[in-house]
């Protein structure tokens, strides 16, 4: 910690300036099948299709419209029949129906990201099943009344290829079952995480109202390595977003920040924190009301505890706010990552009303106050 007087004066100058700058059917429910002879223990090998498919991309979001002749020339026969002619593989035959790898599932025809492995669940239907999609634009839907059944067909959001069907018999929190064809999916495992160098990297967990807002700000700060939205400070293990919103878990919405302390530090992390949210409001931030929106710092060690208490005292002594700061400083116990669709929410949903009216102003306030510290 720096000299106490210099530390407080430096914090006060920065804070004061910043504060004022402004988704049970029968086995045949997915359709008629073309028999396959696949093992169900390893992921689908799609290496035979990618080199011959110039349209395969994990990042291109442009709608892909190709002629049937082109699709036939670039896709393996089985995938072509499923994706373009709405065929269905035999139940319990696809390689991915009971696969448990950790990673991302993509459209095997065009490479568009569809599902994360943590949304996959063990289903007895015989096809890979997921309870939620990766992003709201990952898939499209259309009615399917074939085979005398009323179903919802699921199509790739980029190429319009047939993936499977959607049913309302899945697990919480969505109660949806995206029943997909293995051959229509391409799985890629997560890259092995790089070991965190504890001499240079540090972690802090903060609650400042809706985690979408706080996450959006810290993702832009130089030195921040990662930001995850989740829950801390409650009594329920592995809570869902719905449970936390009901106010019975006692968890707060938080962001877990990993940062490189050779580029940024606790002082700056806290300066940003007290700039982009109101630490004087009890169990609320604006129109977001409830204990899950409380202002709180979860410290991991003595240094974090002292730094948090010091800046709160300095701000209160200088009467930077009209009311006393109510931010709680509590010992960190556990962090539970929120559902995937909550991660990177602002960047993925910028046109949503909440993002435009609530999050965007906070981001702009940060960008003005810390213009020299933006990535």
Residue frames relative to the residue before (quaternion, step in Angstrom):
aa qw qx qy qz dx dy dz
X 1.0000 0.0000 0.0000 0.0000 0.00 0.00 0.00
X 0.4597 -0.6809 0.4883 0.2943 3.63 -0.96 0.75
X 0.7256 -0.3717 0.3213 0.4817 3.55 -1.32 0.01
X 0.5658 -0.6646 0.3641 0.3249 3.60 -0.79 1.06
X 0.6946 0.4757 -0.2942 0.4525 3.59 0.81 -0.96
X 0.6702 0.4889 -0.3009 0.4704 3.57 0.92 -0.92
X 0.6233 0.5576 -0.3295 0.4382 3.58 1.04 -0.83
X 0.7021 0.4712 -0.2706 0.4602 3.52 0.85 -1.05
X 0.6478 0.5221 -0.3239 0.4505 3.57 0.98 -0.87
X 0.6541 0.5186 -0.3076 0.4567 3.57 1.00 -0.88
X 0.6532 0.5070 -0.3058 0.4719 3.56 0.99 -0.88
X 0.6701 0.5230 -0.3103 0.4257 3.53 0.88 -0.98
X 0.6479 0.5304 -0.3236 0.4407 3.55 0.93 -0.91
X 0.6905 0.4822 -0.2783 0.4618 3.60 0.92 -0.97
X 0.6823 0.4980 -0.2940 0.4473 3.57 0.92 -0.93
X 0.6607 0.5135 -0.3201 0.4442 3.57 0.89 -0.89
X 0.6480 0.5044 -0.3158 0.4753 3.55 0.97 -0.87
X 0.6834 0.5050 -0.2895 0.4406 3.57 0.90 -1.00
X 0.6617 0.5421 -0.3153 0.4110 3.54 0.98 -0.86
X 0.7426 0.4136 -0.2240 0.4768 3.50 1.08 -0.49
X 0.5789 0.5490 -0.4088 0.4431 3.62 1.10 -0.19
X 0.3033 -0.8315 0.4179 0.2048 3.87 0.00 0.43
X 0.7512 0.4306 -0.4465 0.2256 29.57 -20.99 13.35
X 0.2429 0.6719 -0.5941 -0.3696 11.14 -7.42 6.42
X 0.3138 -0.7574 0.5500 0.1594 3.27 -0.89 1.47
X 0.5835 -0.5556 0.4497 0.3853 3.60 -1.24 0.38
X 0.7005 -0.5079 0.2956 0.4050 3.57 -1.27 0.46
X 0.7080 0.4404 -0.2691 0.4821 3.54 1.10 -0.53
X 0.3345 0.8046 -0.4550 0.1834 3.57 1.29 0.16
X 0.6802 0.4868 -0.3130 0.4500 3.61 1.04 -0.52
X 0.7199 -0.4224 0.2517 0.4899 3.62 1.19 -0.02
X 0.6592 -0.4664 0.3851 0.4468 3.57 -1.28 -0.26
X 0.3034 -0.8103 0.4861 0.1233 3.55 -1.00 0.72
X 0.2853 -0.6760 0.6447 0.2146 3.44 -1.41 0.38
X 0.4346 -0.7373 0.4336 0.2820 3.64 -0.37 1.15
X 0.0701 -0.7619 0.6429 0.0361 3.50 -1.15 0.79
X 0.2948 -0.7502 0.5660 0.1730 3.54 -1.24 0.29
X 0.2548 0.8022 -0.4928 0.2208 3.53 0.67 1.14
X 0.4515 -0.6337 0.5513 0.3011 3.54 -1.19 0.61
X 0.3125 -0.7703 0.5211 0.1936 3.58 -1.06 0.60
X 0.5518 0.6479 -0.3765 0.3661 3.58 1.16 0.39
X 0.7745 0.2612 -0.1607 0.5533 3.59 1.17 -0.34
X 0.5893 -0.6061 0.3927 0.3620 3.57 -1.11 0.57
X 0.6537 -0.5350 0.3816 0.3752 3.52 -1.26 0.52
X 0.2871 -0.7417 0.5811 0.1728 3.57 -0.88 0.96
X 0.0243 -0.8237 0.5658 -0.0281 3.54 -0.41 1.22
X 0.3286 0.7792 -0.4864 0.2197 3.58 1.21 0.31
X 0.6235 0.5579 -0.3472 0.4236 3.58 1.19 -0.46
X 0.7124 0.4526 -0.2677 0.4647 3.57 1.20 -0.32
X 0.6229 0.6019 -0.3519 0.3547 3.59 0.94 -0.81
X 0.6850 0.4857 -0.3254 0.4347 3.65 0.75 -0.88
X 0.7239 0.4214 -0.2397 0.4908 3.59 1.13 -0.61
X 0.6669 0.4733 -0.2911 0.4965 3.57 1.27 0.07
X 0.2013 -0.8237 0.5199 0.1036 3.59 -0.07 1.23
X 0.6503 0.5270 -0.3133 0.4487 3.59 1.26 -0.23
X 0.4886 0.6693 -0.4280 0.3607 3.58 1.30 -0.05
X 0.2177 0.7824 -0.5536 0.1842 3.58 -0.62 1.12
X 0.3562 -0.7339 0.5428 0.2000 3.55 -1.03 0.83
X 0.7521 0.4114 -0.2039 0.4728 3.58 1.19 -0.35
X 0.6065 0.5681 -0.3612 0.4231 3.61 1.17 -0.49
X 0.1469 -0.8162 0.5560 0.0555 3.59 -0.61 1.12
X 0.4311 0.7062 -0.4582 0.3247 3.60 1.27 0.03
X 0.5357 -0.6258 0.4544 0.3391 3.59 -0.91 0.89
X 0.2184 -0.7903 0.5662 0.0848 3.57 -0.91 0.99
X 0.0346 0.7946 -0.6008 0.0797 3.57 -0.54 1.23
X 0.0612 0.8037 -0.5832 0.1010 3.58 -0.46 1.27
X 0.5648 -0.5816 0.4557 0.3677 3.56 -1.23 0.42
X 0.6302 -0.5363 0.3971 0.3969 3.57 -1.21 0.47
X 0.6197 0.5525 -0.3372 0.4437 3.57 1.06 -0.74
X 0.6524 0.5072 -0.3142 0.4673 3.59 1.02 -0.81
X 0.6377 0.5179 -0.3284 0.4662 3.58 0.93 -0.88
X 0.6615 0.5191 -0.3098 0.4438 3.59 0.91 -0.90
X 0.6811 0.5020 -0.2868 0.4492 3.57 1.06 -0.72
X 0.7706 0.3727 -0.2039 0.4750 3.62 1.07 -0.57
X 0.7121 0.4368 -0.2673 0.4803 3.62 1.18 -0.33
X 0.5452 -0.5711 0.4892 0.3705 3.59 -1.14 0.61
X 0.6744 -0.5506 0.3112 0.3810 3.61 -1.08 0.71
X 0.6926 0.4796 -0.2952 0.4507 3.60 0.80 -0.99
X 0.6592 0.4956 -0.3063 0.4754 3.56 0.95 -0.86
X 0.6231 0.5438 -0.3344 0.4519 3.59 0.98 -0.79
X 0.6763 0.4961 -0.2970 0.4564 3.60 0.90 -0.92
X 0.6811 0.4695 -0.2889 0.4819 3.59 1.01 -0.80
X 0.7328 0.4618 -0.2474 0.4341 3.55 0.71 -1.08
X 0.8077 0.3038 -0.1444 0.4842 3.57 0.82 -0.97
X 0.7713 0.3092 -0.1787 0.5268 3.64 1.16 -0.51
X 0.4695 -0.7336 0.3944 0.2929 3.58 1.34 0.34
X 0.2661 0.7501 -0.5498 0.2534 3.58 1.05 0.79
X 0.2378 -0.7643 0.5788 0.1559 3.60 -1.27 0.21
X 0.4172 -0.7008 0.5187 0.2565 3.56 -0.90 0.91
X 0.6146 -0.5660 0.4046 0.3717 3.57 -1.23 0.47
X 0.5576 -0.6238 0.4356 0.3319 3.58 -1.01 0.84
X 0.8366 0.1759 -0.1804 0.4865 3.55 -1.15 0.79
X 0.5893 0.5951 -0.3623 0.4091 3.61 1.23 0.25
X 0.6246 0.5681 -0.3454 0.4098 3.58 1.10 -0.57
X 0.5711 -0.6433 0.4033 0.3120 3.56 -1.09 0.71
X 0.7394 0.4392 -0.2400 0.4504 3.58 1.11 -0.44
X 0.4415 0.7390 -0.4550 0.2280 3.62 1.15 -0.20
X 0.8040 0.1495 -0.1004 0.5668 3.63 1.03 -0.68
X 0.3283 0.7564 -0.4961 0.2721 3.55 1.19 0.55
X 0.1969 -0.8244 0.5265 0.0663 3.60 -0.95 0.86
X 0.3096 0.7747 -0.5040 0.2234 3.59 1.13 0.46
X 0.4056 -0.6952 0.5417 0.2422 3.55 -1.25 0.51
X 0.4657 0.6580 -0.4776 0.3493 3.54 -0.58 1.14
X 0.6033 -0.5631 0.4421 0.3515 3.52 -1.27 -0.55
X 0.2791 -0.7397 0.5923 0.1551 3.57 -1.11 0.78
X 0.1107 -0.8036 0.5846 0.0123 3.56 -0.83 1.10
X 0.5900 -0.5149 0.4654 0.4125 3.56 -1.31 0.25
X 0.4003 -0.7450 0.4820 0.2289 3.60 -0.65 1.09
X 0.6391 0.5401 -0.3274 0.4389 3.57 1.20 -0.41
X 0.8420 0.1225 -0.0374 0.5241 3.59 0.89 -0.86
X 0.5321 -0.6715 0.3925 0.3344 3.62 1.22 -0.10
X 0.4230 0.7161 -0.4679 0.2989 3.61 1.22 0.15
X 0.4625 -0.6956 0.4695 0.2861 3.65 -0.83 0.91
X 0.1434 -0.8374 0.5272 0.0137 3.58 -0.81 1.09
X 0.8223 -0.0279 0.0907 0.5611 3.59 0.71 -1.10
X 0.3119 -0.6858 0.6127 0.2388 3.52 -1.33 0.37
X 0.6281 -0.5773 0.3783 0.3592 3.56 -1.16 0.64
X 0.6517 0.5244 -0.3405 0.4293 3.61 1.05 -0.59
X 0.6364 0.4798 -0.3413 0.4983 3.61 1.29 0.01
X 0.5416 0.6052 -0.4003 0.4244 3.62 1.30 0.04
X 0.0360 -0.8106 0.5845 0.0060 3.59 -0.98 0.78
X 0.5826 -0.5904 0.4366 0.3485 3.55 -1.24 0.53
X 0.0124 0.8058 -0.5888 0.0626 3.54 -0.48 1.25
X 0.4263 -0.7174 0.4942 0.2436 3.58 -1.07 0.72
X 0.4727 0.7067 -0.4289 0.3053 3.59 1.24 0.03
X 0.4984 -0.6870 0.4090 0.3352 3.62 1.18 -0.42
X 0.6935 0.3634 -0.2777 0.5566 3.58 1.30 0.20
X 0.6240 -0.5250 0.3968 0.4215 3.62 -1.11 0.46
X 0.0683 -0.8220 0.5653 -0.0083 3.57 -0.80 0.99
X 0.0726 -0.7929 0.6049 -0.0044 3.54 -1.00 0.91
X 0.3624 -0.7485 0.5067 0.2272 3.59 -1.07 0.63
X 0.8036 0.0665 -0.0887 0.5847 3.60 1.21 -0.09
X 0.4679 -0.6628 0.5109 0.2841 3.53 -1.22 0.55
X 0.6413 -0.5496 0.3773 0.3800 3.53 -1.26 0.37
X 0.7964 -0.0277 0.0712 0.5999 3.55 0.94 -0.92
X 0.6391 -0.5684 0.3523 0.3799 3.57 -1.09 0.62
X 0.7159 0.4182 -0.2523 0.4990 3.60 1.17 -0.49
X 0.3983 0.7454 -0.4618 0.2692 3.61 1.26 0.06
X 0.8135 0.0988 -0.0243 0.5725 3.57 0.98 -0.82
X 0.2387 -0.7141 0.6317 0.1844 3.52 -1.43 0.20
X 0.2882 -0.7728 0.5473 0.1421 3.58 -1.19 0.47
X 0.0784 0.7733 -0.6292 0.0067 3.54 -1.27 0.46
X 0.5821 -0.5932 0.4172 0.3677 3.63 -1.08 0.64
X 0.0735 -0.7735 0.6287 0.0323 3.57 -1.11 0.74
X 0.0399 -0.8268 0.5604 -0.0258 3.58 -0.42 1.25
X 0.3360 0.7604 -0.4886 0.2651 3.56 1.22 0.47
X 0.8262 0.2200 -0.1834 0.4852 3.59 -1.30 0.46
X 0.5951 -0.6162 0.3424 0.3860 3.60 1.10 0.76
X 0.5742 0.5501 -0.3936 0.4613 3.57 1.10 0.73
X 0.2994 -0.7241 0.5883 0.1997 3.55 -1.17 0.58
X 0.1439 0.8089 -0.5469 0.1606 3.55 -0.22 1.29
X 0.3891 -0.6748 0.5658 0.2704 3.53 -1.37 0.14
X 0.2676 -0.7746 0.5554 0.1411 3.54 -0.60 1.16
X 0.2425 -0.7578 0.5919 0.1290 3.56 -1.08 0.81
X 0.0810 -0.8070 0.5850 -0.0063 3.55 -0.78 1.11
X 0.5869 -0.5617 0.4457 0.3761 3.56 -1.17 0.54
X 0.4771 -0.7088 0.4490 0.2615 3.57 -0.86 0.94
X 0.7048 0.4412 -0.2766 0.4817 3.58 1.17 -0.34
X 0.8252 0.2291 -0.1031 0.5059 3.62 0.69 -1.08
X 0.4466 -0.7153 0.4399 0.3088 3.61 1.25 -0.15
X 0.3866 0.7399 -0.4701 0.2865 3.59 1.24 0.30
X 0.5298 -0.6276 0.4701 0.3231 3.57 -1.10 0.74
X 0.1517 -0.7970 0.5820 0.0555 3.56 -0.90 1.02
X 0.7044 -0.3566 0.2892 0.5412 3.57 0.93 -0.91
X 0.5437 -0.6067 0.4636 0.3484 3.57 -1.09 -0.76
X 0.3552 -0.7224 0.5589 0.1990 3.53 -1.30 0.47
X 0.0550 -0.7964 0.6022 -0.0087 3.56 -0.93 0.99
X 0.4416 -0.7068 0.4969 0.2418 3.57 -1.24 0.48
X 0.5530 0.6087 -0.4012 0.4035 3.61 0.97 0.76
X 0.3975 0.7281 -0.4670 0.3064 3.57 1.09 0.66
X 0.6513 -0.5295 0.3775 0.3910 3.58 -1.29 0.00
X 0.6386 -0.4697 0.4228 0.4391 3.55 -1.33 0.07
X 0.5921 -0.1048 -0.7836 -0.1563 1.55 -2.27 0.91
X 0.6522 0.5543 -0.3235 0.4035 3.63 1.16 -0.37
X 0.2289 -0.7923 0.5160 0.2316 3.59 1.19 -0.68
X 0.5116 0.6122 -0.4234 0.4292 3.55 1.20 0.63
X 0.1361 -0.7618 0.6250 0.1020 3.58 -1.26 0.53
X 0.1594 -0.7586 0.6289 0.0601 3.51 -0.49 1.26
X 0.1129 -0.8178 0.5643 0.0061 3.57 -0.17 1.35
X 0.0315 -0.8627 0.5013 -0.0585 3.56 -0.14 1.35
X 0.4672 -0.6211 0.5390 0.3246 3.57 -1.28 0.36
X 0.5122 -0.6528 0.4593 0.3170 3.58 -0.87 0.92
X 0.6747 0.5221 -0.3037 0.4241 3.55 0.89 -0.96
X 0.6460 0.5219 -0.3168 0.4583 3.57 1.19 -0.46
X 0.6971 0.4490 -0.2501 0.4999 3.57 1.32 -0.19
X 0.1588 -0.7389 0.6481 0.0938 3.49 -1.21 0.66
X 0.1616 -0.8099 0.5596 0.0687 3.59 -0.67 1.09
X 0.0203 -0.7717 0.6354 0.0185 3.52 -1.04 0.82
X 0.4023 -0.7336 0.4919 0.2409 3.60 -0.72 1.04
X 0.5807 -0.5570 0.4553 0.3812 3.53 -1.24 0.44
X 0.5009 -0.6174 0.5049 0.3363 3.51 -1.15 0.59
X 0.5755 -0.5930 0.4313 0.3622 3.54 -1.07 0.71
X 0.4516 -0.7077 0.4734 0.2666 3.53 -0.81 1.00
X 0.4594 -0.6667 0.5166 0.2785 3.51 -1.06 0.80
X 0.5053 -0.6580 0.4652 0.3086 3.57 -0.88 0.92
X 0.4065 -0.7235 0.5028 0.2417 3.55 -0.78 0.98
X 0.3431 -0.7223 0.5673 0.1968 3.55 -0.85 1.00
X 0.3219 -0.8039 0.4670 0.1790 3.54 -0.21 1.27
X 0.5894 0.5729 -0.3757 0.4281 3.59 1.22 -0.31
X 0.7795 0.3190 -0.1635 0.5137 3.58 1.12 -0.57
X 0.7444 0.3787 -0.2122 0.5073 3.58 1.12 -0.57
X 0.0494 -0.7845 0.6180 0.0129 3.54 -1.09 0.74
X 0.2510 -0.7657 0.5780 0.1284 3.57 -1.26 0.43
X 0.0135 0.7771 -0.6288 0.0247 3.55 -0.99 0.86
X 0.2116 -0.7757 0.5858 0.1014 3.58 -1.09 0.75
X 0.0197 -0.8338 0.5475 -0.0677 3.54 -0.63 1.21
X 0.1426 -0.7682 0.6176 0.0902 3.56 -1.13 0.71
X 0.1121 0.8077 -0.5668 0.1170 3.57 -0.56 1.15
X 0.7608 -0.2619 0.1564 0.5728 3.58 0.91 0.88
X 0.8157 -0.1827 0.1593 0.5252 3.56 -1.12 -0.65
X 0.4218 -0.7429 0.4508 0.2586 3.60 -0.63 1.07
X 0.5146 0.6199 -0.4340 0.4032 3.61 1.17 -0.31
X 0.6681 0.5133 -0.2949 0.4508 3.55 0.98 -0.88
X 0.7036 0.4706 -0.2767 0.4548 3.56 0.76 -1.03
X 0.6236 0.5517 -0.3276 0.4465 3.58 1.01 -0.84
X 0.6568 0.5418 -0.3116 0.4219 3.57 0.89 -0.98
X 0.6662 0.5041 -0.2983 0.4616 3.57 1.04 -0.76
X 0.7307 0.4504 -0.2631 0.4405 3.60 0.68 -1.06
X 0.5659 0.5911 -0.3956 0.4170 3.60 1.15 -0.43
X 0.6911 0.4762 -0.2689 0.4725 3.57 1.22 -0.44
X 0.5858 0.6213 -0.3631 0.3728 3.61 1.20 -0.32
X 0.4990 -0.6503 0.4888 0.2986 3.56 -0.90 0.96
X 0.7739 0.3382 -0.2617 0.4672 3.56 -1.00 0.86
X 0.5917 0.5421 -0.3754 0.4638 3.59 1.22 -0.33
X 0.2989 -0.7818 0.5302 0.1355 3.58 -0.70 1.15
X 0.7951 -0.1161 0.1010 0.5866 3.58 0.91 -0.87
X 0.1100 -0.7576 0.6395 0.0713 3.53 -1.27 0.57
X 0.0288 -0.7925 0.6092 -0.0069 3.60 -0.80 1.02
X 0.3311 -0.7298 0.5646 0.1975 3.55 -1.03 0.83
X 0.2150 0.7839 -0.5580 0.1671 3.58 -0.95 0.82
X 0.5319 -0.6265 0.4862 0.2971 3.53 -1.27 -0.49
X 0.0528 0.7820 -0.6189 0.0519 3.57 -1.10 0.76
X 0.7581 0.4555 -0.2836 0.3706 3.51 -1.34 0.26
X 0.6504 0.5261 -0.3230 0.4426 3.59 1.25 0.08
X 0.5869 -0.6050 0.4322 0.3206 3.54 -1.33 -0.21
X 0.6375 0.5360 -0.3254 0.4477 3.61 1.23 -0.37
X 0.3511 -0.7353 0.5394 0.2125 3.58 -0.85 0.96
X 0.8571 0.0340 -0.0640 0.5100 3.56 -1.07 0.85
X 0.0922 0.8351 -0.5362 0.0807 3.60 0.75 1.00
X 0.3830 -0.6754 0.5710 0.2665 3.55 -1.22 0.47
X 0.6638 -0.4920 0.3752 0.4202 3.55 -1.25 0.35
X 0.6418 0.5354 -0.3238 0.4433 3.58 0.97 -0.89
X 0.6562 0.5148 -0.3110 0.4557 3.59 0.95 -0.88
X 0.6582 0.5070 -0.3111 0.4614 3.56 0.95 -0.86
X 0.6517 0.5243 -0.3105 0.4516 3.57 1.01 -0.84
X 0.6254 0.5401 -0.3391 0.4496 3.60 1.15 -0.54
X 0.4421 -0.7478 0.4070 0.2822 3.56 1.30 -0.18
X 0.5544 0.6392 -0.3820 0.3717 3.60 1.21 0.27
X 0.6381 0.5598 -0.3241 0.4177 3.61 1.21 -0.25
X 0.3329 -0.7661 0.4651 0.2933 3.56 1.31 -0.45
X 0.4599 0.6681 -0.4616 0.3593 3.60 1.22 0.26
X 0.3079 -0.7006 0.6077 0.2122 3.52 -1.28 0.45
X 0.4677 -0.6090 0.5426 0.3405 3.55 -1.19 0.53
X 0.0325 0.8226 -0.5625 0.0772 3.59 -0.67 1.10
X 0.2649 -0.6931 0.6253 0.2416 3.50 -1.37 0.06
X 0.2381 -0.7465 0.6048 0.1423 3.55 -1.04 0.81
X 0.1201 -0.8318 0.5419 -0.0086 3.53 -0.46 1.27
X 0.1151 -0.7409 0.6579 0.0699 3.55 -0.94 0.97
X 0.0254 0.8292 -0.5545 0.0663 3.56 -0.66 1.07
X 0.4501 -0.6501 0.5470 0.2750 3.53 -1.28 0.54
X 0.2604 -0.8221 0.4852 0.1447 3.56 -0.33 1.21
X 0.5421 0.5512 -0.4403 0.4566 3.56 1.23 0.39
X 0.7026 0.4138 -0.2498 0.5221 3.58 1.30 -0.23
X 0.7632 0.0364 -0.0308 0.6444 3.56 1.11 -0.72
X 0.1993 -0.7849 0.5745 0.1187 3.58 -1.22 0.00
X 0.7394 -0.4102 0.2907 0.4477 3.56 -1.33 0.06
X 0.6061 0.5720 -0.3609 0.4187 3.56 0.98 -0.81
X 0.7111 0.4481 -0.2610 0.4748 3.57 0.82 -1.01
X 0.5985 0.5596 -0.3541 0.4508 3.58 1.04 -0.76
X 0.7027 0.4559 -0.2624 0.4791 3.57 0.93 -0.92
X 0.5928 0.5596 -0.3692 0.4462 3.60 1.05 -0.66
X 0.6546 0.4984 -0.3010 0.4821 3.57 0.95 -0.91
X 0.6399 0.5604 -0.3150 0.4210 3.56 0.93 -0.97
X 0.7548 0.3873 -0.2134 0.4845 3.57 0.80 -1.00
X 0.5964 0.5500 -0.3663 0.4557 3.58 1.28 -0.02
X 0.7902 0.3801 -0.1760 0.4473 3.59 0.85 -0.96
X 0.7578 0.2272 -0.2215 0.5701 3.61 1.19 0.19
X 0.4847 -0.6561 0.4952 0.2989 3.57 -1.25 0.37
X 0.2130 -0.8290 0.5061 0.1061 3.61 -0.27 1.20
X 0.6117 0.5640 -0.3565 0.4249 3.58 1.24 0.09
X 0.5975 0.5656 -0.3666 0.4344 3.61 1.25 -0.11
X 0.3369 -0.7552 0.5332 0.1784 3.59 -0.83 1.01
X 0.8646 -0.0778 0.0136 0.4961 3.57 -0.78 1.14
X 0.7288 0.3265 -0.2725 0.5367 3.55 0.90 0.91
X 0.0515 -0.7191 0.6862 0.0968 3.48 -1.48 0.26
X 0.8167 -0.0966 0.0149 0.5687 3.54 -0.27 1.25
X 0.8107 -0.1954 0.1786 0.5222 3.58 -0.76 -1.10
X 0.5589 0.5627 -0.4032 0.4565 3.62 1.27 0.00
X 0.0300 0.8377 -0.5381 0.0886 3.57 -0.25 1.29
X 0.5268 0.6020 -0.4805 0.3593 3.58 -0.98 0.89
X 0.6455 -0.5424 0.3656 0.3942 3.58 -1.18 0.47
X 0.5904 0.5863 -0.3702 0.4132 3.60 1.18 -0.48
X 0.6930 0.4513 -0.2683 0.4941 3.56 1.27 -0.33
X 0.3608 0.7613 -0.4796 0.2454 3.61 1.20 0.26
X 0.4741 -0.6462 0.5231 0.2899 3.53 -1.26 0.52
X 0.1958 0.7982 -0.5385 0.1859 3.59 -0.62 1.11
X 0.1815 -0.7399 0.6386 0.1087 3.53 -1.20 0.70
X 0.1624 -0.7761 0.6043 0.0782 3.59 -0.77 1.05
X 0.1579 -0.8252 0.5385 0.0638 3.58 -0.32 1.24
X 0.3457 -0.7529 0.5344 0.1677 3.56 -1.18 0.74
X 0.8026 0.0920 -0.0329 0.5885 3.55 1.17 -0.43
X 0.7247 -0.4501 0.3031 0.4248 3.55 -1.32 0.17
X 0.6263 0.5527 -0.3418 0.4306 3.59 0.99 -0.80
X 0.6667 0.4909 -0.3024 0.4722 3.57 0.92 -0.89
X 0.6370 0.5364 -0.3251 0.4482 3.58 1.00 -0.81
X 0.6828 0.4860 -0.2859 0.4647 3.57 0.86 -0.97
X 0.6530 0.5220 -0.3149 0.4495 3.57 0.96 -0.90
X 0.6570 0.5140 -0.3066 0.4583 3.58 0.99 -0.85
X 0.6825 0.4832 -0.2864 0.4677 3.57 0.87 -0.95
X 0.6389 0.5528 -0.3213 0.4278 3.57 1.04 -0.79
X 0.7012 0.4574 -0.2889 0.4643 3.57 0.82 -0.91
X 0.6104 0.5370 -0.3536 0.4626 3.60 1.08 -0.65
X 0.6528 0.5070 -0.3111 0.4691 3.58 0.95 -0.87
X 0.6589 0.5218 -0.3109 0.4438 3.56 0.91 -0.93
X 0.6751 0.4937 -0.2915 0.4643 3.57 0.92 -0.89
X 0.6552 0.5008 -0.3113 0.4722 3.57 1.00 -0.80
X 0.6479 0.5301 -0.3174 0.4455 3.58 0.94 -0.89
X 0.7245 0.4244 -0.2338 0.4902 3.56 1.03 -0.83
X 0.3325 -0.7776 0.4727 0.2475 3.56 1.30 -0.02
X 0.0974 0.8216 -0.5456 0.1335 3.54 0.90 1.01
X 0.7562 0.2731 -0.1567 0.5736 3.57 1.11 -0.72
X 0.5983 -0.5935 0.4090 0.3501 3.56 -1.18 0.53
X 0.7692 0.2298 -0.1217 0.5837 3.56 1.22 -0.54
X 0.6288 -0.5453 0.3842 0.3996 3.61 -1.17 0.42
X 0.5225 -0.6214 0.4901 0.3174 3.56 -1.17 0.66
X 0.1867 -0.7993 0.5654 0.0812 3.58 -0.90 0.97
X 0.3237 0.7668 -0.4945 0.2503 3.60 1.25 0.24
X 0.3005 -0.7559 0.5566 0.1687 3.59 -0.76 1.05
X 0.1901 -0.7463 0.6269 0.1181 3.57 -1.12 0.70
X 0.0758 0.8339 -0.5310 0.1303 3.58 -0.23 1.32
X 0.5546 -0.6085 0.4571 0.3365 3.56 -1.15 0.64
X 0.4504 -0.6968 0.4942 0.2598 3.58 -0.86 0.98
X 0.1075 -0.7982 0.5904 0.0533 3.58 -1.00 0.86
X 0.7979 -0.1465 0.1539 0.5641 3.61 0.72 -1.06
X 0.1659 -0.7558 0.6253 0.1006 3.54 -1.18 0.69
X 0.1136 -0.7824 0.6105 0.0465 3.57 -0.86 1.00
X 0.3753 -0.7485 0.5043 0.2109 3.57 -0.54 1.19
X 0.4432 -0.6968 0.5027 0.2556 3.57 -0.95 0.90
X 0.7010 -0.4522 0.3346 0.4384 3.58 -1.29 0.32
X 0.6795 -0.5600 0.3023 0.3650 3.53 -1.13 0.79
X 0.6676 0.5248 -0.3318 0.4109 3.60 0.93 -0.80
X 0.5937 0.5589 -0.3707 0.4447 3.59 1.23 -0.17
X 0.6102 0.5792 -0.3565 0.4064 3.58 1.15 -0.50
X 0.8387 0.0677 -0.0890 0.5330 3.56 -0.99 0.88
X 0.1499 0.8640 -0.4723 0.0895 3.54 1.18 0.68
X 0.6711 0.5133 -0.3164 0.4312 3.58 0.80 -0.92
X 0.6772 0.4947 -0.2992 0.4550 3.59 0.86 -0.91
X 0.7178 0.4453 -0.2453 0.4757 3.60 1.09 -0.68
X 0.7944 0.2571 -0.1143 0.5383 3.60 1.20 -0.37
X 0.1218 0.8615 -0.4879 0.0710 3.58 1.03 0.70
X 0.7012 0.4760 -0.2737 0.4547 3.59 1.10 -0.60
X 0.4788 0.6545 -0.4519 0.3716 3.59 1.25 -0.04
X 0.6174 -0.5874 0.3691 0.3708 3.63 -1.00 0.78
X 0.6566 0.5150 -0.3296 0.4417 3.63 0.87 -0.89
X 0.6538 0.5164 -0.3135 0.4556 3.57 1.00 -0.85
X 0.6996 0.4788 -0.2775 0.4520 3.57 0.92 -0.91
X 0.7728 0.3936 -0.1969 0.4574 3.57 0.92 -0.91
X 0.7740 0.3325 -0.1765 0.5091 3.62 1.10 -0.62
X 0.7560 0.4023 -0.2303 0.4621 3.58 0.70 -1.06
X 0.6465 0.5590 -0.3334 0.3980 3.57 0.85 -0.96
X 0.6550 0.5021 -0.3421 0.4493 3.66 0.85 -0.76
X 0.6375 0.5219 -0.3314 0.4598 3.61 1.04 -0.72
X 0.6432 0.5161 -0.3169 0.4685 3.56 1.02 -0.82
X 0.6601 0.5056 -0.3050 0.4643 3.55 0.97 -0.86
X 0.6211 0.5334 -0.3373 0.4647 3.58 1.03 -0.73
X 0.6422 0.5166 -0.3086 0.4748 3.58 0.98 -0.85
X 0.6770 0.5139 -0.2942 0.4370 3.56 0.88 -0.99
X 0.6542 0.4936 -0.3167 0.4776 3.58 1.08 -0.63
X 0.7195 0.4631 -0.2506 0.4527 3.56 0.88 -0.96
X 0.7941 0.2149 -0.0969 0.5602 3.58 1.10 -0.70
X 0.1014 0.8601 -0.4946 0.0731 3.55 1.06 0.81
X 0.6913 0.4617 -0.2831 0.4784 3.61 1.10 -0.56
X 0.6988 0.4566 -0.2581 0.4865 3.59 1.29 -0.13
X 0.4509 0.6806 -0.4583 0.3513 3.60 1.24 0.33
X 0.5445 -0.6242 0.4504 0.3333 3.59 -1.01 0.83
